Every structure is written in C-alpha cells, then in structure tokens.
Amino acid sequence: MSQIKKGAILNYATILTTNLVGLLITPFIIRYLGDEEFGLFNLIGAFVGYISILDFGLSNTIIRFVAKYQAEKDQKGEANFLATTLIIYGFISILVLLIGGVCYMNLEAIFADSLSPDEIGKAKIMFAILVFALAIGLPANAFEGICFGYERFAYPKAAKLIRYLVRSVLVIGLLLLGGKAVALVILDVTLNIILFGVILYYVFRKIKVHIRLYSWNRELLAKIFGYSVWIFIFVLVGQFQWKVGQLVLGVMTNTTLVAIFAIGVMLGSYYGAFSSAITGVLLPRATQMTVGNASAEELTNMMIKVGRLSFIVLMYILGAFLLYGQQFILLWVGETYGDSWWIALIIMIAYTLPLVQGFGNSILEACNKLRFKAIVYLTFLILGTLLGAYLTRSYGAIGMILGSVTGWMIGQNIMNFYYHFKIHLNIPRFFLGLLQKTLVSFLIILLIGYAIWWIPGSGWINFGLKAILYSGVYAIIMYRWGLNSFERNLILQVIPARLLKSGKTK
C-alpha cells in the first residue's frame, strides 16, 4: 500500500478516533472544570495560538522544498536547506519568548474587563507554560514537515494518534484526582515534548535524513521566505477563522460565552478535518504534478476527483448535523450550549466550499502562488472579524461567527475567479463534476432524513435510532445513485465485493 493511501487511512482513523474520544470526554471535562474554567482554558489556548504563527509558514515550506529536492535527487541541496531552516527556527524560538514575555506582563490589562482576579492568576500560569512549550515545540514542526516531504505519512500520524489516546486517558485521571486547567496544560506540554522526541528519532534513524550547512546562501533564504511569507499570512488567516472569535468574546464578554463559542468551533473543526484527511496528504503529489508540468486539464481532473471524495463525506456530516445536531448538543453538553449548534452549523455551511476545493490550495502552494489568496482571505477575514465584533454587542457568540464566515465566503468566491482565469483550472467544469449525481441524491436523502426527524422522543436512544436510519439511507442512496465508477471501486477495495453481492440477494 502506498504512503499516500496509508496516510489517508491513518488520517481518517485519527479523525474518527479523536472526534469520537473528543465527543466522549468533552462533557466530562466541562463537568469537572465548570463552564467558566473550560472557557478560560480555551481562551488562553487561542491567545497562545496567535504567537504560534511565528512559525512563519516554515513547516509547509519544508514539505514543499523537501519534495522538490527529492524529485530532483539533490541530496546536498536538501541537507543545506534543512540546516538553514533549523537555524531560522532557533531565532524564531527566541522571538517567541520575547513576545510571550511582553504579553505575559500585560495580561491583566488585556482582560481587565472580562476576567476575575482569580481567573487572571490561572491565565498567567497557563500562558507562561504554553509560551515556553511553544518555543521548544515550533522547531518540532520542521521534522514532521520532513516526514511529509518524503511522503512518510504513516509514522508521524500513528505517533500523534497514540499520543492523543494516551492524553485522553491521562486527562480523565487528572480530573478525577482534582486537577484543573493548569494541570491539563502541563500534561499537554509534556506529551508534546515526548512526541517531538519520537518523530526526531524516526527522521534520523529510519529515514536517515542528512542535515548539514554547506553554505549560508542568501538566494536560498530569499526563496524560503518568498515562499513561506504567504503561507505565514495564510496561517494568520487560519487564526482569524478559528481563534479570533474566542479572543474577541473573551475581551468583550465572559468565559461562559467563550466556552459556548469554543464548542461550536470544535465541532466545525471536526467537520473540516474529514476533508483535510484527503487533501492533507496531497501537497507532495501536487508539487510533483506541477514540477512535471501537468496540464490545467489534468489538475482540474484531480481537483474534481479529490473534491468529490471530500464532498461525499462532508454532505453526510452536514445533513446529519442539520437534522439532528441540535438534539445531539442538548444531550451531549446541556442547554447552556444550545447556541453552539448554530455556531457549528454556520461554520459547516460556510466551510464546505473551501474544503471541497482543498486541492486547489495544494496547487497554489506547489506553484508558489499563495500570495493572492493570502491577501484576499486576510483582508476579508479582518473585515469579517470587525463585523463579528460589532454583531457581538447584539447577538453574542452567534453574531461573532456570522461576521467571520461572511469574510470566508466572500474570499472563497473571489478565489474561484482566480483559479479559473489565473491558474486556468476549469471551475465551471469542477462544479458540474462535483454536483453530478451527488446533489440530487443528497436532496433526496435530506427529505427522507427530515421524515426520520419526526420520530417521537428526545433521549439518546431516540437520537441513536435517527442516526442509524439516516446513515443507512445515506449509504444506500449515495452508493446506488450518487457515486461514479471510480468512487464505487474505492469502496469495493475496502468492503469485499462478495459482501455487497450477498447483501443484494437478501
């Protein structure tokens, strides 16, 4: 089995596991931390997340350049490039500590109107630990990038999955022993350092990567930063998508609203993860296609193929959440988090188009043409954030997310014109290929799913019955009428054909 297939399978195994475990332990965490401390935990994590952008996009740059050096069989160039990036990471770690120190001394002023003195004290402890860990952890991204550049996806993804499972067990143990948010932060930092060591071992002992500074090449530095600066801006865009809302709410409102917003964002990020499991392993392949001068038609064909796979998975989740998501949230975390359904649903609807066009972003990265997308998204997400902050005054957390997603949607629609006229991807053909068979099938599924929604009851058994019936309807209708021959063959590679045949004869 190829590394890409292994990587995709492990991605989905990781996503399914982390999402399932996350859904199981989140109510447990909220119960033992309380709404306010759970919100504080997420607020400080979001704040430190902004400092993490000082990675400057180097981890993605490493994937792209290592894949390029591998394609060109330039071992010396690769060794010199990696040594150069590690030196850059050393300076970044120093910068993280300096900026973190300034922020630490001003935490009380930043959150003076929203956090109590006790919360400020806990926030400062968590912030200091996370900043120190970030200074150590950012260089670790380089070694994961090396693995991905070599298309060695399986080992780092398996290591991350094991780390998550161990973390989940330890979180439960800590909370049962009386641990609070600070203890969870210390646990996360310790496990991240161990993970760094495990990946470091793999890079040097298994892949046998050679790192050596042959020369301090200014031209190479210009290429690195010329490529990474736009990824950096794109990472900043990601922070505006997922983190800025929590900061705005943390400054303007209270930690309970932060917690409600965080639950909605968490479910929205779970949604996106199912698509990124496919597109996340395709940057090296996109690089190889562009280095090999693949035609615009070939790239469009690949974009349709990847987009349809993402779309089929995403429509299952979106349909289920639209119909039964509110019932799930009320059962899962309680009535306090009722608005989290709206937040997550708005994210899912707005995020669908960027997700199904994820391979387009891989093409931009491979072609070193992220500049336009980064500027467009950053501009409209900043405007969206300002709109969200304004709407927060009247509509709280829902107003914040409405403002944010307005920026996303405008930015992605502008990008479709760029894909079509500048990258020469055939966007009309992409949408026709994406929606062929799938759209009508999905609408039929929604109608039947809505009928299922009327089954009386409100408990977990009722919810489970609806989920099972919906899943069965989706699988049958989408397989028989929504998939093309390529997609059916993918399923037949996982489910033995004799089982499908035997099912038809019953």
HELIX and SHEET records of a PDB file:
HELIX    1   1 GLN A    3  LEU A   33  1                                  31    
HELIX    2   2 ASP A   35  ILE A   51  1                                  17    
HELIX    3   3 SER A   52  ASP A   55  5                                   4    
HELIX    4   4 LEU A   58  GLU A   72  1                                  15    
HELIX    5   5 GLN A   75  MET A  105  1                                  31    
HELIX    6   6 LEU A  107  ILE A  110  1                                   4    
HELIX    7   7 PRO A  117  GLY A  137  1                                  21    
HELIX    8   8 ALA A  140  GLY A  149  1                                  10    
HELIX    9   9 ALA A  154  LEU A  176  1                                  23    
HELIX   10  10 ALA A  181  TYR A  201  1                                  21    
HELIX   11  11 TYR A  202  LYS A  206  3                                   5    
HELIX   12  12 ARG A  218  TRP A  242  1                                  25    
HELIX   13  13 VAL A  244  MET A  252  1                                   9    
HELIX   14  14 THR A  255  THR A  279  1                                  25    
HELIX   15  15 LEU A  283  VAL A  291  1                                   9    
HELIX   16  16 ALA A  296  TRP A  332  1                                  37    
HELIX   17  17 GLU A  335  TYR A  337  5                                   3    
HELIX   18  18 ASP A  339  VAL A  356  1                                  18    
HELIX   19  19 GLY A  358  ALA A  366  1                                   9    
HELIX   20  20 ARG A  371  PHE A  421  1                                  51    
HELIX   21  21 ILE A  427  LEU A  435  1                                   9    
HELIX   22  22 THR A  438  TRP A  453  1                                  16    
HELIX   23  23 TRP A  460  ILE A  477  1                                  18    
HELIX   24  24 MET A  478  GLY A  482  3                                   5    
HELIX   25  25 SER A  485  VAL A  494  1                                  10    
HELIX   26  26 ALA A  497  THR A  505  1                                   9    
END                                                                             
